[in-house]
Amino acid sequence: MIIGNGRRNLKQRITSSSKAPLFAFLNQSTLTCLHSQKHSYTNVYMKWKKDSYFDSIESIHKSIELKPIIALKNCITASPEGRIPISDVSKKGLQLDIPIKVARFLRLYPSVFEEFTGPKYNMPWFRLTPEAVMLNDEEQAVYRDYKADLQERLKKLILMSVENRLPLKVIQGMLWYLGFPDDYVRNPEGNLDGCFKVVEMEDGLKGLAVVKSEKVLSVLERNALRSGVDNGGQMDAISIPLFPSKGLRLRTKILDWLDGFQRLPYVSPYEECPDLYPDSDVAEKRVVGLLHELLSLFVEHSAQRKKLLCLRKYLGLPQKVHKAFERHPHVFYLSLRNKTCTVILKEAYCDKTAIETHPLARVRKRYIDLVKESKVILKNRRLQNRSFCSGDENLRLNSGCK
């Protein structure tokens, strides 16, 4: 990690400050920021360092492969007969994020999808294997038993937005990470409880709003209360847990900057603070805290970085929000597997007690185990075909000799 002096238009390293930092709650819903707008300019440049532990977490990196499989599974289960002809999904490859022909994709996973000759039309039909049917039943049970938990996660996502409302199309893009079925917000009135409300937004978009009725605590605030750091009134300088990767050493100046950063007041992502100067250190800590809270809501506590950047406008994040991931490698890890950039919240995997496990996490891991069995099935089929071809060739040779 290197400290630079900035580029071109950056003339000074320190901006002016006024009074000492102080946060006071006037009531339970409004946070008034009465702190110094200080920006101790430290241009932190991190050279990306690979961490084999986070790059090998299967539930994260198989999630991209699993998503279109679950989408196709949902298409099959939506059919009253539990089976569909290939014509029902052959044109939905782009919609389901399938990079190849849908029929070929289905045949890659014989442990999940079973191909057969259907009762109608001279074309392939598909249904779920018995193992996939059992897992689907478990998944539906999670949706029923943990409905309140899942809706609370969606509620928190919306409450982190600037106006406590998000467009339905933006929420649709987050459903996989939050652990909802992909058709959940197509009927919001039927699926969601009374605290959600469908509203009209700019550009003619429909959105989902939440009326904030009580104070919402973030994961960091709850953990601070549990450990006695937060006194419940005036907000203390809650530290964001750090988990350094092996071999990543920081210079003294950066360590000093990081120590000062941890001592700054913590601003909850659920509280408004309109007087907060965007370029201040406290504003940066709020951004890091918001991203920490956002990832803590997700099933794998991770997401593709480009998906998170789509939320920037609605969550009031700065233009260069991606810099927060680079400046805080002890909080987030950027994985470059699967030809994409995935943001991983380190705390979720380094401290198992800090963040609650998502109700759907176990079922998704079982889906991944089932998907892996497809490789074994396909390999055995190839070996059988090879043996069969070899036997036919020997038979022909023997017949020729006679």
N, C-alpha and C positions, 0 to 999 in steps of 0.2 A: 504494500500500500504506500502511495507517494503523496506528498503534499505539494501542490503547485501554487504559483503566485497569481494564477488566473490568466485570462487571455484578453487581449485588445482593450475592451472598454472597462475592465475591472481596475480601478485606480487605487482603491484603498482596501485594507484588510479588515478594518473594524468600522462599523457604523456607530452613530451616537446612541446613547441610552439615557434614560431619565431616572425613574424611581425603581426601587427593588421589586422583584417579581412578587405578585400576590394575586390569588384567586379567591373570590368570595362568592358564596351562593346567596342570592337575594331571595330565591324560592326554589322549589324542587324542579322547576322546568326551565329556568333561565339562568345562564351562567354569564356573569359580567366579568370581563377581563380587565383587571386593573394592574397590569404588569408592565415592565419596561419592554419596549419594542427593540430588543437587542439582537444584532446579527453578528456574531463573532465569526467573521469570514474565514472559514477553513475549507479550502478546495480539496476535498478528499477524493483521490482517484484510486480505485481498487483494480488491481490486475486479477482477473477472474482465476479462481483456483478450484480445481476439480476435487470433489469429495465423493469417494466411492460409496460411502454409506448411503447418502441421499440419492445417488444415481442408481442404487440397486433396490430401492423400495418398490416392490412389485405392484402393490395396490395403486401407486401413483402412476407409474409409467405404462401399466397395462390398461389404465382407465381410458386412454384415447382409443385403444383397440376395442374395448368393451362397449363404449357408447353406441356405435352403430349396431352392434349385436343386440343390445337391449332394445333399441328402437325397432329392429325387425321382429324381435320377440313380441313386442307390444302390438305390432301389426297383426301377428298371428293370433294372439290371445283376444284381440278385439273382434275377431270373426266369431260368430255364434257357434260355428262348427269346430273351431279350433284348428283350422287348416285353410290354406289359401293357395290359389294358382299363382304361378310366377308373374302372370300378367298384372296382378294387383299391386306389385311393388317394383316391377322392372323399370318403371319410369321415375322412381323416387330416389335414385342414387344420390343426386345432388342434395336433395332435401334431408336425407338421412346420413350425410357425410360419408358416403361409401365411394372410395376412389376408383373402383373397378365395376364391371358389370355385376348387377345384383345377384343373378343366378350363380355366377362364379364365386361370389363372396359367400353366399349361403353354403355352397359345397365345401368351402374351406373349414367349416365348423360342424362336422358330422356328430360331434358330441352334444350339440345344441339343437341342430335342425336335421330333421329326417325327411329325405326326399322319397316320393312314391308317385305312382300313377293314379291320378285322381279320378273321380266319378264323371267329371265333365271335361270336355275339351281334350284335345290330344297335346297336352303340354305338362311339364313337371309341376307337381304340387309339393308343398312343404308343411310340416307340422313340427311341434316340439318333441324332443325325446322325453321319455319318462323322467329322467334326471332333471331336465330343464323345467318340466311341469312342476316338479316338487319345489324347485328353487323359486319359481314364479309364485307359488302359493305362499312361501315364506316371505317373499317381498311384499305381496299384498297384505299379509298379516302385519308387517311393519307399518305400512301406510295406515292401517286401521288403528293399531294399538298406540302408535306414536304420532297421531294426527296433530295433537296440540303442540308437541315438541317441534315438529316440522313447520307448522304455521308460525310458531314463535321465531324461528330462524328467518322466515320470509319477512315477518314483521320487523325484525331488527335490521335487515337489509334496507327496507324502505325507510325506516326511521333514521338511518345514517345519511339519507339524501338531504339535499339543501331544503327542499320544500315538503319533506315527508311524503313524497309521491314519486313513482317511477313509471315510465311507459311500459305497457304490457310486453312489447317486443324486446325490451331490455331485460325484463324479468324472465321472459322465455329463454333467453340466452344463458341465464344463470341457474335454470332449474336442475340441470344435471349436477352441478356442483352442490346445490342445496339439498339434493336428494329427493326431488319430486319427480313424478311421471311427466313425460314430455307433453302431455295434453292437459296438464293440471289447470292452467290459467285460461284455457279456451272456454271454460264455464266457471268464471270466478264466483258468481252469485251462488252456484250450487255447491262448490267445493270449499269456499272460505267462510269463516264465521263473521259475525257482525262488526268486528273492529276494522274490517277492510271495506273499502268503498271504491267503486269504479268511477273515475272522473275523466273529464275532457282535458287534454293538455294542448300545448302549442303544436302547430302544424297539423291540427286535426287528429292527433294521436289519442288513443284511449290509454288511460293509466290506472294504476292502483295506488290508493292513498290509505294512510293509517292515521287515525286521530290519537295523538299521544295523551294517555290518561294518567300515567304515573311515571316516576323516574325509572329509567332503564340503566342498569349497571353493565359495564363491559366486563369481559373476562379478567382483564388486568385489575379492575376495581374490585371485583369479587374476591380475587386472590389476595389483594392488598388488605381488604377487610378481614379475611380469614387469618392473615398473618399479623394483623394489628398495625399495619403501616398507615392505613387511611383511618382518620378519626371520625369519619362520617359527616363532618361539617366542612370546615375549610380543607380544600384539597391539598395534600402533601405532594412532594415530588416523587410520584410512583415511578419506579425504575422498570424499564422494559427488559425482561430476562434475556441474557446474552448466552449464546452457545458457540464459542469459537471452533472453527474447523481445525483439524490437526495440521500443523505446519504453517498456519497463518499467523505471522508475527506482526505486531503493530509497532510503529515508531513511537517514541516518547510523546511527541507533539500530538499525535493522533490519540494516544491513550488519555492525554490530558483533555483533549476536546471531547472524547467519549465520556469521560468522567463528568465533565461539566454538563454534557447533554443529558445524562441520567439524572442529574440534580434539578433539572428544569421542572416546572409545574406540569402536571399531566392534564390535558384537556380531553374529556370524553368525546368519542365520535357521535354520541347521542345528544350532546349539548351544543347550543348555538353560541358562537362567540364572534359576532360581527366586527368587533373592534380589534381583532387579532391581525397584526401586520403580516401579510403573506410571506415576506422574506425573513421573518424573525426565526430564531432557533426554536421558540415554543411552537410556532406554526409547523416547523419540520417535525417536531416530536408528535404533534397531533396527527400529521399525515402517517407517520410510522405506526402510531397507535391505532389509527383507523384501518390501515392495511392488515395489522395484526388481528384486529377484531373481525374483519371481513373473512380472512382465511380460517379463523377459528370456527366459523359457521359452516364451512364446507365439509363434505363427506371425507375427503382425503386431506383436508387442510392444505390444499394446494390448488393451483389453477394455471392455465396458460396465461402468460403475461399479456398477450394481446386481448384476451377476454376481459382482464381487469382494466385495461386502458379504455375499454368501451364505457366504463362507468365514470370516467374522470369528470365529465361535464356535470353529471347528476349528483355526484358526491362532493362536488366543490373542491376537487383535487387540482394541484398546480399543473401547468402544461408539461413540465418535465418530471412527472410523478415517477417515471421509471428510474430516475436517479436515486430515489429512496431505497430501492432494492440494492443498488450498487454501493451506496454509502453506508449501508448497515448489513454487512455480510454475516454478522453474529446473530442477526434476527431472521434474515431470509437467506435461502439458498436458491441460486438460479441454475437449474439443470438444463443442459442442452441436448438431452436425449430425444429421440423420435423426431428429429429435424424441426424442433420447436423449442421455445424457451418457457420452462415451467417454473413458477415461483412456489417454493415450499416454505411453510412456517416451521422453523426449526424446533420451537418449543414443543410442538405437538408430538414430535418423535424423540425428543431428548428428555422430556419430563412428562411421563404418562399420566400423572395426577393433576397437571395444571389445566388441561383442556378436556372437556367431556367428550367421550367417543360418540361419533354420530350413530344413530340407531341403525342406519342402513349399511354401515361399514362392513359388518360381518357377512352380510348377504352378498355384497359385491365381491368380497374376497373369495367366497364360495363359487360365484360365477366365474371368476378368473381361473380357479382350479379346474372347473368343468371345461372351460375353453381350452386349457392346456392339454386336456385329454385328446383333443382333435388331432394334434400332431402325431400322437401314438397310433390313433385309428388310421390316419392316412398313410403312415409309414407301413403298418401291417398290410394295408390294401396293396401298396406298391410291391411288397415282398411276395404276396400271394399271386399277384398278376405276373410277376417275374418268374415265379416257380411254375405257374400254369403255362406260360409261353415256353419255358425251358422244356417242360414235359411234352408239349406238342411237337417241338423241334426234334426231340429224341425219338418220338413215335414215328415221325416222318422218315428219319434216318434209318430206323430199324426196318420200316416197311420197304424202303428202297433197297436195302441189302438183300432182302428176301427175293 
